[in-house]
Amino acid sequence: MSEGTDKPKPAPPGQQGEDSYFEKGALKSKYVSRGTMEPMAQGMASDGLNMTQLNRFFRHCRQIQFRLKRGESTWDQESPEVELLSAHAADAAGKEQKIPESFRRFIDGNVSRVRTEADFVEVFMKHFEALMGFASLYAKKGQRGRTQ
């Protein structure tokens, strides 16, 4: 466990372990499989996640990915932007509950696993894409926040 927190420290990328994206050097299928991702998306939608908020976070991540792939910036320049995703999620969860706690935990948990450009571009983004795909089946479009 990390000093001063209740969270275990994530395993380094490329090593096996529950906190790693990888198993035997490849992406664990659970991070993109229907069996994992569809129930996750359905749960977040029932918690109040809507496509507007999901798209806002996804577009932000996609812009980072494109800047890296086009060579417009470096991982050293973009990694703080990835780290800021947790702050943005905390802000959105705290402000009139624009996003549900379950989506904030998704962002926090995945940001904590990203260590390298490859982690972000090749793994985090595939995981997020899977969530986006299945969320489109369940999340409301244009609805703001939770319904009472």
C-alpha positions as CSV (number, residue, x, y, z in Angstrom):
1,M,0.0,0.0,0.0
2,S,1.1,3.5,-0.7
3,E,2.0,5.5,2.4
4,G,-0.9,7.7,3.5
5,T,-3.5,6.1,1.3
6,D,-5.8,3.1,1.3
7,K,-5.1,2.3,-2.3
8,P,-2.5,-0.3,-3.4
9,K,0.3,1.0,-5.6
10,P,-0.3,0.0,-9.2
11,A,2.0,-2.6,-10.7
12,P,4.4,-1.3,-13.3
13,P,3.3,-1.6,-16.9
14,G,4.2,-4.9,-18.5
15,Q,4.0,-6.8,-15.3
16,Q,1.3,-9.1,-14.3
17,G,-1.1,-8.1,-11.5
18,E,-4.6,-6.9,-11.0
19,D,-3.6,-3.3,-11.4
20,S,-1.7,-3.8,-14.7
21,Y,-3.3,-3.5,-18.1
22,F,-1.0,-6.3,-19.3
23,E,-0.7,-10.0,-19.1
24,K,2.3,-11.8,-20.8
25,G,3.1,-8.5,-22.6
26,A,-0.3,-8.0,-24.1
27,L,-3.4,-6.1,-23.2
28,K,-5.7,-8.1,-20.9
29,S,-8.9,-8.8,-22.9
30,K,-11.0,-7.8,-19.9
31,Y,-10.2,-4.2,-20.7
32,V,-12.1,-4.3,-24.0
33,S,-14.4,-7.4,-23.8
34,R,-18.1,-7.2,-24.0
35,G,-18.5,-9.3,-20.8
36,T,-16.6,-6.6,-18.8
37,M,-17.3,-3.4,-20.6
38,E,-21.0,-3.7,-21.4
39,P,-22.1,-4.1,-17.7
40,M,-19.7,-1.3,-16.7
41,A,-21.2,1.0,-19.3
42,Q,-24.8,0.0,-18.3
43,G,-23.9,0.6,-14.6
44,M,-22.5,4.0,-15.2
45,A,-25.5,5.0,-17.4
46,S,-27.9,3.9,-14.6
47,D,-25.8,6.0,-12.2
48,G,-26.5,9.0,-14.4
49,L,-23.6,9.2,-16.9
50,N,-24.8,10.7,-20.1
51,M,-23.2,10.7,-23.5
52,T,-22.5,14.5,-23.4
53,Q,-20.2,14.1,-20.4
54,L,-18.6,10.9,-21.6
55,N,-17.9,12.5,-25.0
56,R,-16.3,15.5,-23.3
57,F,-13.7,13.3,-21.5
58,F,-13.2,11.1,-24.5
59,R,-12.6,14.0,-26.9
60,H,-10.1,15.5,-24.5
61,C,-8.2,12.1,-24.4
62,R,-8.5,11.7,-28.2
63,Q,-6.9,15.2,-28.7
64,I,-4.0,14.2,-26.6
65,Q,-3.6,10.9,-28.5
66,F,-3.7,12.7,-31.9
67,R,-1.1,15.3,-30.8
68,L,1.2,12.5,-29.7
69,K,0.7,10.4,-32.9
70,R,1.2,13.4,-35.2
71,G,4.4,14.3,-33.3
72,E,3.0,17.7,-32.3
73,S,4.0,17.1,-28.7
74,T,5.9,14.7,-26.5
75,W,4.8,12.4,-23.7
76,D,6.6,14.7,-21.3
77,Q,4.4,17.5,-22.5
78,E,1.2,15.5,-22.5
79,S,1.5,13.4,-19.4
80,P,0.4,16.3,-17.1
81,E,-2.7,16.6,-19.3
82,V,-3.4,12.9,-18.6
83,E,-2.9,13.4,-14.9
84,L,-5.3,16.3,-15.0
85,L,-8.1,14.0,-16.1
86,S,-8.5,13.0,-12.4
87,A,-8.9,16.6,-11.4
88,H,-11.4,17.3,-14.2
89,A,-13.4,14.2,-13.1
90,A,-13.4,15.3,-9.5
91,D,-14.6,18.8,-10.5
92,A,-17.4,17.3,-12.7
93,A,-18.4,14.9,-9.9
94,G,-18.5,17.7,-7.3
95,K,-20.3,20.3,-9.4
96,E,-23.9,19.3,-9.2
97,Q,-22.9,15.7,-9.9
98,K,-22.4,16.3,-13.6
99,I,-20.8,12.8,-13.7
100,P,-21.5,9.9,-11.4
101,E,-18.9,8.6,-8.9
102,S,-18.6,5.4,-10.9
103,F,-17.2,7.3,-13.9
104,R,-14.9,9.3,-11.7
105,R,-13.5,6.1,-10.3
106,F,-13.1,4.8,-13.9
107,I,-11.0,7.9,-14.8
108,D,-9.0,7.8,-11.5
109,G,-8.2,4.1,-11.8
110,N,-7.1,4.3,-15.3
111,V,-5.1,7.4,-15.0
112,S,-3.2,5.8,-12.2
113,R,-2.2,2.9,-14.5
114,V,-0.8,5.0,-17.3
115,R,3.0,5.3,-17.0
116,T,4.1,5.7,-20.6
117,E,2.9,7.0,-23.9
118,A,2.2,3.5,-25.1
119,D,0.1,2.8,-22.0
120,F,-2.0,5.8,-22.9
121,V,-2.2,5.6,-26.7
122,E,-2.4,1.8,-27.1
123,V,-4.1,0.7,-24.0
124,F,-6.0,3.4,-22.1
125,M,-7.6,4.6,-25.3
126,K,-8.7,1.2,-26.4
127,H,-10.3,0.7,-22.9
128,F,-12.0,4.0,-23.1
129,E,-13.2,3.3,-26.7
130,A,-14.8,0.1,-25.5
131,L,-16.6,2.0,-22.8
132,M,-17.8,4.6,-25.3
133,G,-19.1,1.9,-27.7
134,F,-21.2,0.1,-25.0
135,A,-22.3,3.3,-23.3
136,S,-24.0,4.4,-26.5
137,L,-26.5,1.5,-25.9
138,Y,-27.4,2.8,-22.4
139,A,-26.5,6.4,-21.7
140,K,-28.9,9.2,-22.5
141,K,-27.9,11.7,-25.1
142,G,-27.9,15.4,-24.1
143,Q,-29.3,14.8,-20.6
144,R,-27.5,16.8,-18.0
145,G,-26.7,15.2,-14.7
146,R,-28.8,12.8,-12.7
147,T,-32.5,12.7,-12.7
148,Q,-34.2,12.9,-9.4
